[in-house]
Amino acid sequence: MINIYLNNKKYQIKSELSLQEFLLAHNYTELHFAIAINNQFIPRPSYGTTLLRESDRIDIIVPMQGG
C-alpha cells in the first residue's frame, strides 16, 4: 500500500494503481476538470498509463465561471 494525497486529503491505495483507476474508484467521471500530479499537468490521454507513486500529490482543478 502507498499513501497519496488528493486535494490535500490523504488516501491509502494499492501500489501500481493508475490515475484513471483511482479517479474511477472515487467517482470522478466528469470530463470537466484538469489533473496535476506534483504540480505537473497530466494530459487526459495519459490518465490510464500514469501510475501513482508514494506521496504523489494530485490536484483536481475545475473550471469556474465569473466575471
PDB file with SEQRES, HELIX, SHEET and CRYST1 records, atoms N, CA, C and O in Angstrom:
SEQRES   1 A   67  MET ILE ASN ILE TYR LEU ASN ASN LYS LYS TYR GLN ILE          
SEQRES   2 A   67  LYS SER GLU LEU SER LEU GLN GLU PHE LEU LEU ALA HIS          
SEQRES   3 A   67  ASN TYR THR GLU LEU HIS PHE ALA ILE ALA ILE ASN ASN          
SEQRES   4 A   67  GLN PHE ILE PRO ARG PRO SER TYR GLY THR THR LEU LEU          
SEQRES   5 A   67  ARG GLU SER ASP ARG ILE ASP ILE ILE VAL PRO MET GLN          
SEQRES   6 A   67  GLY GLY                                                      
HELIX    1 AA1 LEU A   19  ALA A   25  1                                   7    
HELIX    2 AA2 ARG A   44  SER A   46  5                                   3    
SHEET    1 AA1 5 LYS A   9  ILE A  13  0                                        
SHEET    2 AA1 5 ILE A   2  LEU A   6 -1                                        
SHEET    3 AA1 5 ARG A  57  ILE A  61  1                                        
SHEET    4 AA1 5 ALA A  34  ILE A  37 -1                                        
SHEET    5 AA1 5 GLN A  40  ILE A  42 -1                                        
CRYST1    1.000    1.000    1.000  90.00  90.00  90.00 P 1           1          
ATOM      1  N   MET A   1       0.840  -1.180   0.000  1.00  0.00           N  
ATOM      2  CA  MET A   1       0.000   0.000   0.000  1.00  0.00           C  
ATOM      3  C   MET A   1       0.892   1.252   0.000  1.00  0.00           C  
ATOM      4  O   MET A   1       1.985   1.263   0.566  1.00  0.00           O  
ATOM      5  N   ILE A   2       0.386   2.301  -0.654  1.00  0.00           N  
ATOM      6  CA  ILE A   2       1.106   3.569  -0.684  1.00  0.00           C  
ATOM      7  C   ILE A   2       0.164   4.688  -0.253  1.00  0.00           C  
ATOM      8  O   ILE A   2      -1.056   4.537  -0.301  1.00  0.00           O  
ATOM      9  N   ASN A   3       0.730   5.792   0.160  1.00  0.00           N  
ATOM     10  CA  ASN A   3      -0.045   6.969   0.539  1.00  0.00           C  
ATOM     11  C   ASN A   3       0.058   8.012  -0.562  1.00  0.00           C  
ATOM     12  O   ASN A   3       1.145   8.311  -1.057  1.00  0.00           O  
ATOM     13  N   ILE A   4      -1.096   8.562  -0.935  1.00  0.00           N  
ATOM     14  CA  ILE A   4      -1.140   9.675  -1.881  1.00  0.00           C  
ATOM     15  C   ILE A   4      -2.065  10.735  -1.294  1.00  0.00           C  
ATOM     16  O   ILE A   4      -2.748  10.499  -0.298  1.00  0.00           O  
ATOM     17  N   TYR A   5      -2.075  11.891  -1.918  1.00  0.00           N  
ATOM     18  CA  TYR A   5      -2.914  12.991  -1.450  1.00  0.00           C  
ATOM     19  C   TYR A   5      -3.730  13.518  -2.621  1.00  0.00           C  
ATOM     20  O   TYR A   5      -3.192  13.835  -3.682  1.00  0.00           O  
ATOM     21  N   LEU A   6      -5.029  13.604  -2.411  1.00  0.00           N  
ATOM     22  CA  LEU A   6      -5.929  14.170  -3.408  1.00  0.00           C  
ATOM     23  C   LEU A   6      -6.516  15.442  -2.819  1.00  0.00           C  
ATOM     24  O   LEU A   6      -7.253  15.395  -1.835  1.00  0.00           O  
ATOM     25  N   ASN A   7      -6.191  16.572  -3.420  1.00  0.00           N  
ATOM     26  CA  ASN A   7      -6.640  17.875  -2.910  1.00  0.00           C  
ATOM     27  C   ASN A   7      -6.373  17.981  -1.405  1.00  0.00           C  
ATOM     28  O   ASN A   7      -7.231  18.412  -0.636  1.00  0.00           O  
ATOM     29  N   ASN A   8      -5.168  17.580  -1.008  1.00  0.00           N  
ATOM     30  CA  ASN A   8      -4.670  17.644   0.374  1.00  0.00           C  
ATOM     31  C   ASN A   8      -5.313  16.645   1.328  1.00  0.00           C  
ATOM     32  O   ASN A   8      -5.083  16.729   2.534  1.00  0.00           O  
ATOM     33  N   LYS A   9      -6.111  15.702   0.830  1.00  0.00           N  
ATOM     34  CA  LYS A   9      -6.674  14.648   1.669  1.00  0.00           C  
ATOM     35  C   LYS A   9      -5.889  13.368   1.418  1.00  0.00           C  
ATOM     36  O   LYS A   9      -5.676  12.973   0.272  1.00  0.00           O  
ATOM     37  N   LYS A  10      -5.461  12.725   2.497  1.00  0.00           N  
ATOM     38  CA  LYS A  10      -4.619  11.529   2.391  1.00  0.00           C  
ATOM     39  C   LYS A  10      -5.461  10.290   2.073  1.00  0.00           C  
ATOM     40  O   LYS A  10      -6.519  10.070   2.662  1.00  0.00           O  
ATOM     41  N   TYR A  11      -4.963   9.487   1.125  1.00  0.00           N  
ATOM     42  CA  TYR A  11      -5.580   8.212   0.759  1.00  0.00           C  
ATOM     43  C   TYR A  11      -4.508   7.140   0.784  1.00  0.00           C  
ATOM     44  O   TYR A  11      -3.352   7.390   0.442  1.00  0.00           O  
ATOM     45  N   GLN A  12      -4.904   5.943   1.191  1.00  0.00           N  
ATOM     46  CA  GLN A  12      -4.003   4.799   1.113  1.00  0.00           C  
ATOM     47  C   GLN A  12      -4.550   3.891   0.016  1.00  0.00           C  
ATOM     48  O   GLN A  12      -5.703   3.461   0.065  1.00  0.00           O  
ATOM     49  N   ILE A  13      -3.702   3.607  -0.976  1.00  0.00           N  
ATOM     50  CA  ILE A  13      -4.141   2.819  -2.127  1.00  0.00           C  
ATOM     51  C   ILE A  13      -3.136   1.705  -2.388  1.00  0.00           C  
ATOM     52  O   ILE A  13      -2.019   1.711  -1.871  1.00  0.00           O  
ATOM     53  N   LYS A  14      -3.570   0.740  -3.214  1.00  0.00           N  
ATOM     54  CA  LYS A  14      -2.627  -0.308  -3.603  1.00  0.00           C  
ATOM     55  C   LYS A  14      -1.608   0.273  -4.569  1.00  0.00           C  
ATOM     56  O   LYS A  14      -1.905   1.211  -5.308  1.00  0.00           O  
ATOM     57  N   SER A  15      -0.428  -0.279  -4.560  1.00  0.00           N  
ATOM     58  CA  SER A  15       0.602   0.203  -5.479  1.00  0.00           C  
ATOM     59  C   SER A  15       0.260  -0.236  -6.897  1.00  0.00           C  
ATOM     60  O   SER A  15      -0.535  -1.152  -7.106  1.00  0.00           O  
ATOM     61  N   GLU A  16       0.870   0.432  -7.856  1.00  0.00           N  
ATOM     62  CA  GLU A  16       0.647   0.154  -9.280  1.00  0.00           C  
ATOM     63  C   GLU A  16      -0.771   0.507  -9.743  1.00  0.00           C  
ATOM     64  O   GLU A  16      -1.260  -0.076 -10.711  1.00  0.00           O  
ATOM     65  N   LEU A  17      -1.422   1.427  -9.084  1.00  0.00           N  
ATOM     66  CA  LEU A  17      -2.738   1.890  -9.495  1.00  0.00           C  
ATOM     67  C   LEU A  17      -2.554   3.066 -10.445  1.00  0.00           C  
ATOM     68  O   LEU A  17      -1.763   3.971 -10.178  1.00  0.00           O  
ATOM     69  N   SER A  18      -3.287   3.050 -11.552  1.00  0.00           N  
ATOM     70  CA  SER A  18      -3.176   4.166 -12.492  1.00  0.00           C  
ATOM     71  C   SER A  18      -4.052   5.324 -12.027  1.00  0.00           C  
ATOM     72  O   SER A  18      -4.970   5.148 -11.226  1.00  0.00           O  
ATOM     73  N   LEU A  19      -3.752   6.490 -12.538  1.00  0.00           N  
ATOM     74  CA  LEU A  19      -4.560   7.666 -12.240  1.00  0.00           C  
ATOM     75  C   LEU A  19      -6.005   7.420 -12.651  1.00  0.00           C  
ATOM     76  O   LEU A  19      -6.925   7.762 -11.908  1.00  0.00           O  
ATOM     77  N   GLN A  20      -6.215   6.837 -13.814  1.00  0.00           N  
ATOM     78  CA  GLN A  20      -7.560   6.563 -14.307  1.00  0.00           C  
ATOM     79  C   GLN A  20      -8.312   5.621 -13.366  1.00  0.00           C  
ATOM     80  O   GLN A  20      -9.482   5.860 -13.067  1.00  0.00           O  
ATOM     81  N   GLU A  21      -7.664   4.562 -12.898  1.00  0.00           N  
ATOM     82  CA  GLU A  21      -8.307   3.627 -11.970  1.00  0.00           C  
ATOM     83  C   GLU A  21      -8.688   4.329 -10.671  1.00  0.00           C  
ATOM     84  O   GLU A  21      -9.771   4.108 -10.130  1.00  0.00           O  
ATOM     85  N   PHE A  22      -7.793   5.172 -10.179  1.00  0.00           N  
ATOM     86  CA  PHE A  22      -8.071   5.906  -8.946  1.00  0.00           C  
ATOM     87  C   PHE A  22      -9.266   6.843  -9.129  1.00  0.00           C  
ATOM     88  O   PHE A  22     -10.152   6.893  -8.276  1.00  0.00           O  
ATOM     89  N   LEU A  23      -9.291   7.577 -10.227  1.00  0.00           N  
ATOM     90  CA  LEU A  23     -10.390   8.513 -10.476  1.00  0.00           C  
ATOM     91  C   LEU A  23     -11.723   7.788 -10.586  1.00  0.00           C  
ATOM     92  O   LEU A  23     -12.721   8.241 -10.026  1.00  0.00           O  
ATOM     93  N   LEU A  24     -11.752   6.670 -11.298  1.00  0.00           N  
ATOM     94  CA  LEU A  24     -12.991   5.902 -11.433  1.00  0.00           C  
ATOM     95  C   LEU A  24     -13.449   5.352 -10.087  1.00  0.00           C  
ATOM     96  O   LEU A  24     -14.642   5.375  -9.782  1.00  0.00           O  
ATOM     97  N   ALA A  25     -12.520   4.861  -9.285  1.00  0.00           N  
ATOM     98  CA  ALA A  25     -12.860   4.308  -7.970  1.00  0.00           C  
ATOM     99  C   ALA A  25     -13.428   5.371  -7.030  1.00  0.00           C  
ATOM    100  O   ALA A  25     -14.148   5.047  -6.085  1.00  0.00           O  
ATOM    101  N   HIS A  26     -13.105   6.632  -7.290  1.00  0.00           N  
ATOM    102  CA  HIS A  26     -13.589   7.722  -6.444  1.00  0.00           C  
ATOM    103  C   HIS A  26     -14.644   8.572  -7.157  1.00  0.00           C  
ATOM    104  O   HIS A  26     -14.883   9.724  -6.793  1.00  0.00           O  
ATOM    105  N   ASN A  27     -15.268   7.983  -8.174  1.00  0.00           N  
ATOM    106  CA  ASN A  27     -16.412   8.582  -8.881  1.00  0.00           C  
ATOM    107  C   ASN A  27     -16.117   9.900  -9.584  1.00  0.00           C  
ATOM    108  O   ASN A  27     -16.999  10.752  -9.702  1.00  0.00           O  
ATOM    109  N   TYR A  28     -14.896  10.073 -10.046  1.00  0.00           N  
ATOM    110  CA  TYR A  28     -14.557  11.241 -10.858  1.00  0.00           C  
ATOM    111  C   TYR A  28     -14.722  10.860 -12.328  1.00  0.00           C  
ATOM    112  O   TYR A  28     -13.757  10.516 -13.010  1.00  0.00           O  
ATOM    113  N   THR A  29     -15.961  10.928 -12.793  1.00  0.00           N  
ATOM    114  CA  THR A  29     -16.250  10.530 -14.167  1.00  0.00           C  
ATOM    115  C   THR A  29     -16.537  11.731 -15.065  1.00  0.00           C  
ATOM    116  O   THR A  29     -16.631  11.585 -16.284  1.00  0.00           O  
ATOM    117  N   GLU A  30     -16.674  12.903 -14.479  1.00  0.00           N  
ATOM    118  CA  GLU A  30     -16.897  14.113 -15.273  1.00  0.00           C  
ATOM    119  C   GLU A  30     -15.660  14.409 -16.114  1.00  0.00           C  
ATOM    120  O   GLU A  30     -14.542  14.069 -15.727  1.00  0.00           O  
ATOM    121  N   LEU A  31     -15.863  15.033 -17.245  1.00  0.00           N  
ATOM    122  CA  LEU A  31     -14.741  15.381 -18.111  1.00  0.00           C  
ATOM    123  C   LEU A  31     -14.320  16.839 -17.963  1.00  0.00           C  
ATOM    124  O   LEU A  31     -13.398  17.297 -18.637  1.00  0.00           O  
ATOM    125  N   HIS A  32     -14.991  17.553 -17.090  1.00  0.00           N  
ATOM    126  CA  HIS A  32     -14.749  18.993 -16.982  1.00  0.00           C  
ATOM    127  C   HIS A  32     -13.825  19.334 -15.822  1.00  0.00           C  
ATOM    128  O   HIS A  32     -14.186  20.102 -14.930  1.00  0.00           O  
ATOM    129  N   PHE A  33     -12.644  18.761 -15.845  1.00  0.00           N  
ATOM    130  CA  PHE A  33     -11.635  19.099 -14.858  1.00  0.00           C  
ATOM    131  C   PHE A  33     -10.264  18.798 -15.432  1.00  0.00           C  
ATOM    132  O   PHE A  33     -10.130  18.083 -16.425  1.00  0.00           O  
ATOM    133  N   ALA A  34      -9.262  19.348 -14.798  1.00  0.00           N  
ATOM    134  CA  ALA A  34      -7.869  19.067 -15.172  1.00  0.00           C  
ATOM    135  C   ALA A  34      -7.190  18.445 -13.961  1.00  0.00           C  
ATOM    136  O   ALA A  34      -7.604  18.655 -12.821  1.00  0.00           O  
ATOM    137  N   ILE A  35      -6.144  17.679 -14.226  1.00  0.00           N  
ATOM    138  CA  ILE A  35      -5.417  16.994 -13.157  1.00  0.00           C  
ATOM    139  C   ILE A  35      -3.954  17.424 -13.190  1.00  0.00           C  
ATOM    140  O   ILE A  35      -3.333  17.500 -14.250  1.00  0.00           O  
ATOM    141  N   ALA A  36      -3.426  17.698 -12.016  1.00  0.00           N  
ATOM    142  CA  ALA A  36      -1.989  17.922 -11.859  1.00  0.00           C  
ATOM    143  C   ALA A  36      -1.487  16.957 -10.789  1.00  0.00           C  
ATOM    144  O   ALA A  36      -2.115  16.796  -9.743  1.00  0.00           O  
ATOM    145  N   ILE A  37      -0.362  16.325 -11.058  1.00  0.00           N  
ATOM    146  CA  ILE A  37       0.303  15.487 -10.064  1.00  0.00           C  
ATOM    147  C   ILE A  37       1.642  16.144  -9.773  1.00  0.00           C  
ATOM    148  O   ILE A  37       2.457  16.357 -10.671  1.00  0.00           O  
ATOM    149  N   ASN A  38       1.850  16.458  -8.511  1.00  0.00           N  
ATOM    150  CA  ASN A  38       3.085  17.127  -8.089  1.00  0.00           C  
ATOM    151  C   ASN A  38       3.356  18.377  -8.931  1.00  0.00           C  
ATOM    152  O   ASN A  38       4.482  18.631  -9.357  1.00  0.00           O  
ATOM    153  N   ASN A  39       2.288  19.149  -9.158  1.00  0.00           N  
ATOM    154  CA  ASN A  39       2.336  20.418  -9.897  1.00  0.00           C  
ATOM    155  C   ASN A  39       2.630  20.273 -11.385  1.00  0.00           C  
ATOM    156  O   ASN A  39       2.986  21.258 -12.032  1.00  0.00           O  
ATOM    157  N   GLN A  40       2.492  19.090 -11.935  1.00  0.00           N  
ATOM    158  CA  GLN A  40       2.664  18.853 -13.375  1.00  0.00           C  
ATOM    159  C   GLN A  40       1.314  18.425 -13.952  1.00  0.00           C  
ATOM    160  O   GLN A  40       0.740  17.426 -13.519  1.00  0.00           O  
ATOM    161  N   PHE A  41       0.806  19.185 -14.931  1.00  0.00           N  
ATOM    162  CA  PHE A  41      -0.459  18.804 -15.544  1.00  0.00           C  
ATOM    163  C   PHE A  41      -0.300  17.502 -16.311  1.00  0.00           C  
ATOM    164  O   PHE A  41       0.717  17.266 -16.964  1.00  0.00           O  
ATOM    165  N   ILE A  42      -1.326  16.658 -16.222  1.00  0.00           N  
ATOM    166  CA  ILE A  42      -1.330  15.356 -16.886  1.00  0.00           C  
ATOM    167  C   ILE A  42      -2.353  15.408 -18.014  1.00  0.00           C  
ATOM    168  O   ILE A  42      -3.524  15.689 -17.758  1.00  0.00           O  
ATOM    169  N   PRO A  43      -1.947  15.145 -19.254  1.00  0.00           N  
ATOM    170  CA  PRO A  43      -2.908  15.127 -20.358  1.00  0.00           C  
ATOM    171  C   PRO A  43      -3.907  13.978 -20.180  1.00  0.00           C  
ATOM    172  O   PRO A  43      -3.531  12.885 -19.756  1.00  0.00           O  
ATOM    173  N   ARG A  44      -5.163  14.227 -20.499  1.00  0.00           N  
ATOM    174  CA  ARG A  44      -6.216  13.218 -20.338  1.00  0.00           C  
ATOM    175  C   ARG A  44      -5.857  11.877 -20.991  1.00  0.00           C  
ATOM    176  O   ARG A  44      -6.127  10.840 -20.385  1.00  0.00           O  
ATOM    177  N   PRO A  45      -5.264  11.837 -22.190  1.00  0.00           N  
ATOM    178  CA  PRO A  45      -4.921  10.532 -22.780  1.00  0.00           C  
ATOM    179  C   PRO A  45      -3.893   9.741 -21.962  1.00  0.00           C  
ATOM    180  O   PRO A  45      -3.728   8.541 -22.177  1.00  0.00           O  
ATOM    181  N   SER A  46      -3.212  10.394 -21.039  1.00  0.00           N  
ATOM    182  CA  SER A  46      -2.195   9.720 -20.221  1.00  0.00           C  
ATOM    183  C   SER A  46      -2.731   9.193 -18.892  1.00  0.00           C  
ATOM    184  O   SER A  46      -1.985   8.558 -18.147  1.00  0.00           O  
ATOM    185  N   TYR A  47      -3.991   9.436 -18.578  1.00  0.00           N  
ATOM    186  CA  TYR A  47      -4.532   9.011 -17.285  1.00  0.00           C  
ATOM    187  C   TYR A  47      -4.375   7.502 -17.069  1.00  0.00           C  
ATOM    188  O   TYR A  47      -4.050   7.067 -15.965  1.00  0.00           O  
ATOM    189  N   GLY A  48      -4.603   6.709 -18.109  1.00  0.00           N  
ATOM    190  CA  GLY A  48      -4.537   5.250 -17.979  1.00  0.00           C  
ATOM    191  C   GLY A  48      -3.134   4.704 -17.831  1.00  0.00           C  
ATOM    192  O   GLY A  48      -2.955   3.600 -17.318  1.00  0.00           O  
ATOM    193  N   THR A  49      -2.142   5.449 -18.265  1.00  0.00           N  
ATOM    194  CA  THR A  49      -0.757   4.963 -18.202  1.00  0.00           C  
ATOM    195  C   THR A  49       0.069   5.658 -17.122  1.00  0.00           C  
ATOM    196  O   THR A  49       1.238   5.329 -16.919  1.00  0.00           O  
ATOM    197  N   THR A  50      -0.541   6.616 -16.435  1.00  0.00           N  
ATOM    198  CA  THR A  50       0.157   7.320 -15.361  1.00  0.00           C  
ATOM    199  C   THR A  50      -0.048   6.557 -14.058  1.00  0.00           C  
ATOM    200  O   THR A  50      -1.156   6.514 -13.523  1.00  0.00           O  
ATOM    201  N   LEU A  51       1.026   5.957 -13.550  1.00  0.00           N  
ATOM    202  CA  LEU A  51       0.939   5.199 -12.305  1.00  0.00           C  
ATOM    203  C   LEU A  51       1.187   6.121 -11.121  1.00  0.00           C  
ATOM    204  O   LEU A  51       2.069   6.979 -11.150  1.00  0.00           O  
ATOM    205  N   LEU A  52       0.388   5.922 -10.083  1.00  0.00           N  
ATOM    206  CA  LEU A  52       0.538   6.728  -8.875  1.00  0.00           C  
ATOM    207  C   LEU A  52       1.650   6.155  -8.016  1.00  0.00           C  
ATOM    208  O   LEU A  52       1.813   4.939  -7.912  1.00  0.00           O  
ATOM    209  N   ARG A  53       2.414   7.051  -7.399  1.00  0.00           N  
ATOM    210  CA  ARG A  53       3.565   6.662  -6.586  1.00  0.00           C  
ATOM    211  C   ARG A  53       3.437   7.240  -5.174  1.00  0.00           C  
ATOM    212  O   ARG A  53       2.667   8.166  -4.923  1.00  0.00           O  
ATOM    213  N   GLU A  54       4.211   6.666  -4.279  1.00  0.00           N  
ATOM    214  CA  GLU A  54       4.208   7.095  -2.880  1.00  0.00           C  
ATOM    215  C   GLU A  54       4.346   8.614  -2.771  1.00  0.00           C  
ATOM    216  O   GLU A  54       5.224   9.220  -3.386  1.00  0.00           O  
ATOM    217  N   SER A  55       3.469   9.205  -1.983  1.00  0.00           N  
ATOM    218  CA  SER A  55       3.462  10.640  -1.657  1.00  0.00           C  
ATOM    219  C   SER A  55       3.076  11.546  -2.819  1.00  0.00           C  
ATOM    220  O   SER A  55       3.250  12.760  -2.720  1.00  0.00           O  
ATOM    221  N   ASP A  56       2.555  10.994  -3.925  1.00  0.00           N  
ATOM    222  CA  ASP A  56       2.073  11.850  -5.009  1.00  0.00           C  
ATOM    223  C   ASP A  56       0.996  12.782  -4.478  1.00  0.00           C  
ATOM    224  O   ASP A  56       0.177  12.409  -3.639  1.00  0.00           O  
ATOM    225  N   ARG A  57       1.022  13.999  -4.990  1.00  0.00           N  
ATOM    226  CA  ARG A  57       0.008  14.993  -4.647  1.00  0.00           C  
ATOM    227  C   ARG A  57      -0.791  15.301  -5.906  1.00  0.00           C  
ATOM    228  O   ARG A  57      -0.284  15.874  -6.870  1.00  0.00           O  
ATOM    229  N   ILE A  58      -2.058  14.900  -5.864  1.00  0.00           N  
ATOM    230  CA  ILE A  58      -2.957  15.052  -7.006  1.00  0.00           C  
ATOM    231  C   ILE A  58      -3.880  16.231  -6.728  1.00  0.00           C  
ATOM    232  O   ILE A  58      -4.506  16.311  -5.671  1.00  0.00           O  
ATOM    233  N   ASP A  59      -3.953  17.134  -7.681  1.00  0.00           N  
ATOM    234  CA  ASP A  59      -4.874  18.264  -7.581  1.00  0.00           C  
ATOM    235  C   ASP A  59      -5.865  18.172  -8.725  1.00  0.00           C  
ATOM    236  O   ASP A  59      -5.482  18.045  -9.888  1.00  0.00           O  
ATOM    237  N   ILE A  60      -7.148  18.237  -8.380  1.00  0.00           N  
ATOM    238  CA  ILE A  60      -8.204  18.282  -9.386  1.00  0.00           C  
ATOM    239  C   ILE A  60      -8.644  19.731  -9.490  1.00  0.00           C  
ATOM    240  O   ILE A  60      -9.066  20.341  -8.507  1.00  0.00           O  
ATOM    241  N   ILE A  61      -8.540  20.267 -10.688  1.00  0.00           N  
ATOM    242  CA  ILE A  61      -8.862  21.668 -10.927  1.00  0.00           C  
ATOM    243  C   ILE A  61     -10.110  21.733 -11.794  1.00  0.00           C  
ATOM    244  O   ILE A  61     -10.137  21.197 -12.902  1.00  0.00           O  
ATOM    245  N   VAL A  62     -11.146  22.395 -11.277  1.00  0.00           N  
ATOM    246  CA  VAL A  62     -12.394  22.519 -12.021  1.00  0.00           C  
ATOM    247  C   VAL A  62     -12.546  23.959 -12.508  1.00  0.00           C  
ATOM    248  O   VAL A  62     -12.133  24.895 -11.823  1.00  0.00           O  
ATOM    249  N   PRO A  63     -13.139  24.135 -13.692  1.00  0.00           N  
ATOM    250  CA  PRO A  63     -13.330  25.497 -14.199  1.00  0.00           C  
ATOM    251  C   PRO A  63     -14.385  26.234 -13.374  1.00  0.00           C  
ATOM    252  O   PRO A  63     -15.323  25.630 -12.852  1.00  0.00           O  
ATOM    253  N   MET A  64     -14.212  27.540 -13.269  1.00  0.00           N  
ATOM    254  CA  MET A  64     -15.169  28.378 -12.548  1.00  0.00           C  
ATOM    255  C   MET A  64     -15.631  29.499 -13.464  1.00  0.00           C  
ATOM    256  O   MET A  64     -14.861  30.042 -14.256  1.00  0.00           O  
ATOM    257  N   GLN A  65     -16.903  29.828 -13.333  1.00  0.00           N  
ATOM    258  CA  GLN A  65     -17.422  30.966 -14.079  1.00  0.00           C  
ATOM    259  C   GLN A  65     -17.307  32.204 -13.209  1.00  0.00           C  
ATOM    260  O   GLN A  65     -17.379  32.134 -11.982  1.00  0.00           O  
ATOM    261  N   GLY A  66     -17.136  33.286 -13.838  1.00  0.00           N  
ATOM    262  CA  GLY A  66     -17.045  34.523 -13.065  1.00  0.00           C  
ATOM    263  C   GLY A  66     -16.890  35.712 -13.977  1.00  0.00           C  
ATOM    264  O   GLY A  66     -16.926  35.598 -15.202  1.00  0.00           O  
ATOM    265  N   GLY A  67     -16.724  36.802 -13.380  1.00  0.00           N  
ATOM    266  CA  GLY A  67     -16.576  37.981 -14.200  1.00  0.00           C  
ATOM    267  C   GLY A  67     -16.075  39.149 -13.426  1.00  0.00           C  
ATOM    268  O   GLY A  67     -15.896  40.230 -13.987  1.00  0.00           O  
TER     269      GLY A  67                                                      
END                                                                             
